[in-house]
Amino acid sequence: MRQLLLLALLTLAACGSSGDEPINIRLTMDERERIDDLVKMHMDSIRPLADSLCKVTYADRVAVATDSIIQRRLEEEARLRARIPQNIRQ
């Protein structure tokens, strides 16, 4: 049961990561194999949880991505407009 809880917390962290802080987790080969075995054993119960968490945060993640794309385009437009000489703009 503890392993399932740990796995659920890792899934939450992976799905809900905001990207502000880099996550650096180093596991030994034995730890990786153990986690792989646990995931295989409990995948039928983990998948619905992970899917529901991702569905809940989907709209927010799309909004953030859209805002980021729009911001980059506005910055690009401002940079390109700054290159145009003043006499051509008028």
N, C-alpha and C positions, 0 to 999 in steps of 0.2 A: 504494500500500500504506500509506503514511503517513496518507493521508486516511482510510482505513478504520480504522486504529488510533485516530486521533483521534475518529472518529465512534463507535467502540465505547466509548472512554473517556467521551465525553459521554453516551452511553446508560447506562453504568454509573452515572455521577453522578446522572443524572435518576431512575433507577429506585431507587437505593439511598440517596437523600437522606433524612437523618433529620429534617430540618426545624429543626435547632438553629441553624444559621447561614444567614442569607439569602444567596442566590446572585445576584450582580448582574453579568451579562455583557452588554456593549454591543457590538453588531456593526454594521458598516456595511452598506449595502444590497448592495454587491458581495460581502461576506463571506456574507451571508444567502443570496444567490442561488447562490453557490458551494457552500455547505453543502446547500442544497436539491437542487442538481444531483447532488452526491455521494450523498445519501440515495436519490434516485430510481434512481441507477445501481446501488447496492449493497443495496437494500431486501430483496432475496430472501435475502441472507446475514445482514443485520442483524436481521430480524424473529425468526428462531429464537433468536438470542442474547438479544435483549431479552425474549422470551417466557420463556425458560428462567430468566433472572435474576429476573424477576418471580415466576415460580412458586416459586423457591427461597425468596424473601423473603416470600411471601404469608402464611404462618402467623404469622410474627413481626409483620407489619404489622397483621393482624387482632387479635392478642393486645394490641398496643399500643393500638389503637383501642378495643377492648372495655374494657381497663383504664381508659382515659380516660373512656369513657361511664359506667362504674360509679362512678368517682371523682366525676364531676360530679353524679350522682344522689345519692350519699352526702352531698356538700356541700349540695345543695339540701334534702335531708331534714333535715340538722342545722340549716340556716337556718330552715326552716319550724317545726321542733320548738322552736327558741329563741323563736319568736314566741308560742307557746302559754303562757298564764299557768300558774304552778306549781299553783294550786288546781284547775284543770281537769284536769291530768294525773293527780292522785291520785284 
